[in-house]
């Protein structure tokens, strides 16, 4: 604490708990966030819930400690909290003390597959974070189909091949990688563990795979890039309702040579109804210090995803791709293609790539599983594979799933939730998860008779169980929309 730093007692901070006068404390430093609250990407209610209080615990679950200092103006940093004073014990709206996190997690070395990471997270991270990460839209139909339909694809192994040595190397957007896998941009990485995207950055660089940084990352962009100096990244872009903010963000992204491509999310014009997330109250936001406010929830529930995604522009459309192109020279990839018709449009619009994705089942529930759409591209518009890189994510839990997707023409395969679950163990968890995946890919290749991923081919798969689900054309095979005036029927 410097000699000139202002020291403020907790009682004084508590007086600044109105919408036009909001102070909060984060890690012992007092901030005036009155101006910033309405601009907060996660919504103002979350900030109002901590007006006049210590927000350290809630803040650190989502953000890096440096973010608030770089976001606010110097004059909005009030000073230090007097360490001899304290705030009343935080309680929920019912008066109960805030609940601790769940039980102990098993030793990392006992986790043998990605499902083990998920089970460990379910029992050891907070209920709210579990709901945010694991949940999806409505009845989770698409989320579950993403995973389950990979199990409907059968290999056609070839035998007596020399597979003593196999290579998992590949390329994505012109980048050489040790394994054509990328970390999907889940956002709020600290929901999985305090090291968040920093641990993912370091782990990916060491393993030779690619991290895609989310617009909603927990850490500042520069911190994530600096965690793996000179290593390449992809950047995921949500379009802000305030287009000028997206333009400013693109200026920053363009100035970072480590970022090699921009993946524009197009499957989420609005945040879907995610009932698990809405149902579980975020206990750290329950008791409000703002006069007249006792929770950050509204009549829809307590959705963290809905709050964080409230800035997304639902008016963004095909015509706006030219606007994006004017503000960057980086390759543009559309993330969230769910039909052959849109894949074809993306190709004609000059996109460098597409991601077959339904946001991990977090977009429209009932949308087709990603692997089914990948098959649809082969049936309806195979030419897209000749002109764009085609990526896929959603439901991948095994190295054999990765191999199946690559056999079907995917340039790279993304995984999101598993990496958040791995963050429950920090960077060590990320390292172990990547090693498990690579080992499973190698083993699947050897058992299938492949020496390199370049040999992967659709002919190695039997997709008969899925073929019935693959759409033909953009119209229904027999149902038609009625149009025109109805006339009375006469015998």
N, C-alpha and C positions, 0 to 999 in steps of 0.2 A: 504494500500500500504506500503510494507516494505521499509526501508531506502535504501536497496541495489537494489531494483527493478528498472530496466531500464525504463525510461519514453520516449516515442517516439511520435512525432507529426504526425498528420494525413497526412501532405504533404510527410513525409518520407515513410509512409506506401504505399502511392499511387505510389511511385517509384518502388515498388516490385510487378510488374504486368506482368511478363513474365513467360513462361512455366518452365524455368530453375531458376526462382527466384520468388516464390509466398508467399506473406504474406497476411493474412486475420485477421480481428478483430471479436472476439465473446465475447460479454458482457464485453467490455473494455479491453480485453487481446489480445495481438498480437501473432499470431502463424505463424511459417514458415512451410508451408505444401507442399513444393516443392517435398520432397521425397514421401510423402503419396499420393499426388494427383493421380498418375497412379494406385495406389492400392485401391482407394476408391471404395467400393462395388457398389455405385450408379453411377459410371462413373466419369471420370476426368472432363468432360465438366461442370458439375455443380459447381465444385470447381474453374475451370478457370473463370467462369462467375463472381466470386467475388474476383479475384486477385487484391490486392491493395485496398480493400474496406472493409467496415463494413458488415459482413455477419450475424449479430446477428438475424435479423428477419427471414431470410430464414432458418438458422440453427435451431432455436428454434421451427419452425413449424414441424420439423421432428425428431430432436435429443434432448436428455437430455443434460443439460449444462455440466455435468461431463464427457461425453463420449469423447470429444476431448482431455481432459487432460490425460485420461487413455490410449488413442490411440497413441498420439505422444510421442516422446522422450523428456526428460527434457530440453535438449539443443535446442529443437525446439520451446520452449516457449520464445519469444523474450522479452516481458515485457508488460507494461501497456500503453494504449493510453493516451496521454496528454489530460485531460478533457477540457482544454481551447481551443482545436482545434477541427475541425469537417470536415466531408466529404461533397462534394457537394450533393444537393438533388438528390435522386435516381429517375431516369425516365425510361420509357420503351424505346425501340428502336425508337418509333415514336416521342419521346420527351415529352410525357404526363407523369404527375406524377403518381406514382403507385396508383392503385385503392384500396379503403378501402374494408373491408369485407361487406357482404350483410346486410340485415335488421335485426331488432330485432327478437328474438325468443320468443315464447309464454311462460308463466309461466309453470314451470315443473309440477305443480299440475293439469294443464289442459290436460296433455297428458294421454290418457286412453288406448292406445294400441301401438304396435310397429310401425304401420304405421304412427302414430302421431309423433313419434321420427324422422322418415325419412322425413316427410314433414317439420318439424321444422328445421332440418339440411339443407335441400335444400335451405331455405331462409335465413340462418344465418351463415353458414360457407363459406369460400372462394370458388369461382367457381372452382378453380383448385382442392381443396381438395374434393369438391362434385363430380367432374368428376372422380377423382381417386377412391373414395370409391364406388360410385353408379354404375359406368360403368362396362362393361364386354366386352367379345370378339365380334368383328364384329357387327352383328345385334342384339345381346343380346337374341338370340333365346333360348339358353339353360338356361341363367339366368332367363328369364321369365317363362320357362317351369318348372324349379325347384319349383317355387312358385305356379304357376297356377294349376299344376297337383295334388297338395295336395287337392285342392278343388273338384277334381273328385272322391275322395274316400269318401264313405258314411259310417257312423256308423250304427250299428244294436243294438240300445239301449235295455237294459233289465230293467224291471220295478220292483217295490216293493222289492227293495234290501235295506238293512239297510246301508245307506251311510252317516249317521250323522257324522261319523269320517272316514277320508280316509288318507292313507299314500302315499306320493310321494317318499319315500326313495328308493334308489337303490344302485347298485355297478358298478364301472367302473374300470377295470384293478385291481380288488381286493380292491379298495378304497370305503369306505362307503360314500355316498353322500346324501344330503337332496333332491336332484332332479337330475336325470341322464341327466344333461345338461352340456356341456362344451363350453368354448368360443373359437371359431375357431381362428387360428393364422393369423390375417389379415395383420400384419406388419404395420410399421409406425403408431402406435396408436395415435400419436400426431396430425395426420391429422384430427382426430375427435374432439380433444380438448387437451389443454396443459397438462392435468394430465395423459393422455395416459394410458399405461399399468399399471402404479402405481395405478390408481383409480380402474382399473379392478381387479387387484390383491387383493386389500383390500375388494372390494365388493364381490368377489367370496368367499373369506375366511369367511366373515361374514355370507354369505347365504348358504354355504355348497355345492358349485358347483366347478368345476375345470376350471382353466385357462390353455390354451395351449400357451406357450410363443413362439413367432415367432423368427426364425433366424434373421429377419429384424426388430426386435422390436426397438422402439425409445429410450428406456432406456437400460442401461447395465443390463445384466442378474442378477448380484448380487443385484442391486437396486430393481428389481422386486421381487426377492425372499425375500429380507429383508422387503418389505412392508407387508408381511404376514408370519412372522417367524414361522417355524415348519409346515406350511400348505403345502399340496402336490400340485404339478404341473405336467403337461405334457410339453414336449419340442418338437417343430416342427423343423425338420432339412432339409435344402436344401444342396445338395452336391455341394461343390465348385469346379470349374475347377482346382484349385490348391488343390489337395487332402490333402496336408499337413496341410492346414488351417482347413479343416474339422476334421482332426485327432486332431489338437490342440483344436478345439472347443469341441470335444467329451471328451477330457481329463477334460476340465472345467466342462462340464455337468455331467460327471461321479463322480466328486468330490462333487457334491451338492446333499445331501441325500433327499432334498425336491422334486427332480425330479424323478418321478416314472416310466416313459416310454418315449421312443423316437418315434415320429411319423415322418417317412420319407416321404416327399412329392414326389410323383412319376407321377403326372399328368401334370407336367409343365417342360418338358425338355428345352423348350425355352419360353420366355414370348410372349404371344399371342398379336395380333393386337387389341388394346383397343382404339377405335377411339375417344371416349369422352375424355379420358385422353390425347391422342395425340393432339386433336384439340384445347384444351384450353391451351394457353401458360401460363407457370408459371411466373406470372408477377414479382415475386421477383428474377427471374433468367434472366430477359430480357436484362438489360443493363450490359454489360460486362466491367470489368476493365482491361481485358487482351487485349493486343494489337492485333488488327485484329479479335477479336471475339465479337459478339454482342448478342449472345443467346446461351443457352445450347441445343437448338433443332437441329435436323439434317433433312435430306430429308424425314424421316418418320414422323416427327412431334415433339411434346414436351412431350412425355410420361414419367411420373414419374415412373410408374411401370416398364417400360422397362429399365430405367436407374438403378433403385434399384435392378432389377433382372438380371443384366448383368453378374453376376459372376456364375450363375447356370450352372452346367456341363451337356450338352446334351448327353454325352457319357455314363452316368450312366445307368447300365442295370442289369438284373436279376443276372448275375454272380458276380456282385459287392456287393450283399447283404452279401456274406461271408466276404468281406473286412470290411463292417460295423460291422458285428458281432464280428470280431476280436478286434474291438476297443471299445466295450461296452458290459457289462453284463446286461444292462437294457432291458426290453421287447421291441421288435421292432414291430411297427405297420406301415403298408403301407397306406399312405393317398392319395387317388386318384384312387381307384378301380372303373372301369367303365364297367366291363363285368364279367360274371360268369367265363369265361375262365381264366382271370387273378386272380380272387378270389381263384380259385382252385390251381393255381400255387403258390400263396402266402401261402396257407395252406401246400402244399407239401414242400415248402422251410422252413417251421418251424416258420413262423411269428406268433406272439402272437395275432395279431389282424389286421383288415383292416378298413379303412374308405371309405365307398361308397361316392364318392365326385367327382365333376368336377370343383373344385376350385371356386365354386359359379358362374359358367358360365364364368369364366375367362380363362379357358383352351380352348379346341376345341369347337367352336360354332357349334351346331348341334349334339353334344354328347347327349346321353339320359339323361333325368332328373334323379336325384339321386334316387328318390322314385321308379322310374320304374326299375332301376338296382337292388334295394333291392328286388323287386318282382322277378326279373330274377334269383337272387340267390336261392330263394325258389323253383323255377321251375327247374333250371338246376343243382344246386349243393347244395342242402339243408344240406349236411354234413358239410359245412363250419361253420354253426352255432353251431355244436357240438365240434369243435376243435379250434375256434378262437372267440374272441370278435368282433362283427360286429357293427361299428359305422356308422353314416350318418350325413352329413351336406348339406346345400344348399336349400334355399327357405323357410325355417321355419320362420313363422311370427306369429303363434298363439300357445297357449298351446294345442289346439286340434290337431295341426300338430305334436307336440311332442308325444302326446298320440297315434296318428296313426302310427308313426314310431316305437314306442315301441311295439305296437300290432303286428307289422310286424317283430319283432325280434331284433330291434336295441338295443344294450347295452347302448347306450347313443346318444344324439342328439346335434350337434354343431350349433352355431349361430355366424356369423361373423359381417356382416354389421350392424345389429341392435345395437351391443355394441359400434361400432364406432360412430353411431349416438347418442347414449346415452352419450358418452364422451363430447358431446357438452354442457352438463350440469355437467360435472365432476363426482365425485364419487356419488353425489346425484342422478344423472341420471342413473348410473349403478344400484344403489340400487332400484330405482323405476322400472326400466325395469325388473330386476329379480323378484321383487314382483308381477308385472303384469303377468309375465309368470307363476309363481307358482300358482297364484290365478286362472288363466285360466285353468291350468292343473287340479287343484282340482275340479273346476266347471265341466269341461268336464268329469272327472272320475265319479262324482256324477250323472250327467245326463245320463251317459252310463251304470251306475249300477256297478261300480268298487269300491272296498274298498281299494285295493292296486294295485300297478303297476305289482306285481307278477301275478295278475289275467288277465293282458292284454293278448289278444290272437288274432291271425289272424281271427278267426271265428267271431269276433266282427265287422268286416269290410266287406263292399261290394266294391270290386275293379274292378267290371265288365267294367267300362269305361276305365280303364287302361290296362286291360288284353290284348287287341288287340295290345298294344305297347310293350309288353314284348317279348323279343327275344327268339327263340327256336334254340338252337345249335349255333355254331360259324360260320356257313356258311349261305349264302342267301338261302331262301326256293326254289327259282327257277332260278335265274340268275346265270350264270356261266362265269368265265373268259375264254376267248378263248386262246388256246395255240396251237402251231404248225404252220406250213406253210400253208397259204391260197392257195387253189386250185381253178382253174377256174371251174365254174359250167357248165355242159353239159346236154342238154336235152336228 
